[in-house]
Amino acid sequence: MGAGLPVFLGVPGENLVGVFSANEYLTRVNLGRAYDFPTQDTPAFPGKNVTVFGAGNVAMDAARTALRMGAESGHIVYRRTKAEMPARLEEVEHAEEEGVQFAMLSAPLRFNGNAELHLTSVTLQKMELGEPDASGRRRPVPIAGSEYDMSTDLAIVALGTRSNPILLEATPDLAQTQRGYIQVNEETGEVTKKACPEVAGWEKEGAFNGGTLSMTLDFGVAAAEGGESKTDTSKADSKSDTSSSKSDTSKKDVSSSKADTSKTSAAAATSSKASDDTSKAAETGVVVGGALAVIALAGTAVIVAKRRK
């Protein structure tokens, strides 16, 4: 589970044939290997005039991918200017080098289709920058009477992702932020102990979260790191009492030869840590979700720790 649900524009015509989220389009081309169709089973939508909405790294990836898949033209539509684009500078430069065109200070009003409900164009409205908004960037303001149509048969919406509601709907006691993300303790990653629903053989306590379901924006690596840090914390807490109680006895009874053997065993245990993580997680009550780190999409990871009765 995580923040992997695509954000759409919310304008009329978004259900026309030819309108995709960046998640689906890039997954089809990369993970589904549509670039090798028909050798592979998954096809890509055959757009010739492609329009991408958004200005982040994923938007650049989508536009460049569409051109590599045979599109005749590729446009990125953004309601601010290049100076406000969140994409990395090298991503923008690479997109320009590959022929991507930029329609700045423009915002979509609606998608237009034919009798077969296939996308034919998008109606845009020109914008101008006003006063800064809450993000610190100047707010785009519509210019009256500036509407115009751009021909397109493939639209890719790359506006980011939001939290997946499935987990939150199943666990209504989870505290949430105003944006619908799980509210956590910044130091420990812990949420309310009433967060976990009843499951046979498990107690409703010890819930932790890490990754994109508690982040407003991040990548898969950070999500995975969040999970790992909560795992390590939980392991340390569960073993702290045992370690302290045995420390004196260990110092007195362990011989130097046993100490060498212990060091060797510790090294071996360290080298096999990755393969033992699952079993150790079961012992300490920590379940860690992995991160999606494919085709430059935001990763997801949720950690729910439960203690076995």
Secondary structure, 3 states (H helix, E strand, C coil): CCCCEECCCCCCCCCCECEEEHHHHHHHHHHCCHHHCCCCCCCCCCCCEEEEECCCHHHHHHHHHHHHCCCCEEEEECCCCHHHCCCCHHHHHHHHHCCCEEECCEEEEEEEECCCCEEEEEEEEEEEEEEECCCCCEEEEEEEEEEEEEECCEEEECCCEECCHHHHHHCCCCCECCCCCECCCCCCCECCCCCCCCCCCECCCCCECCCHHHCCCCCHHHHHHHHHHHHHHHHHHHHHHHHHHHHHHHHHHCCHHHHHHHHHHHHHHHHCHHHHHHHHHHHHCEEECCCCCCCCCCCCCCEEECCEC
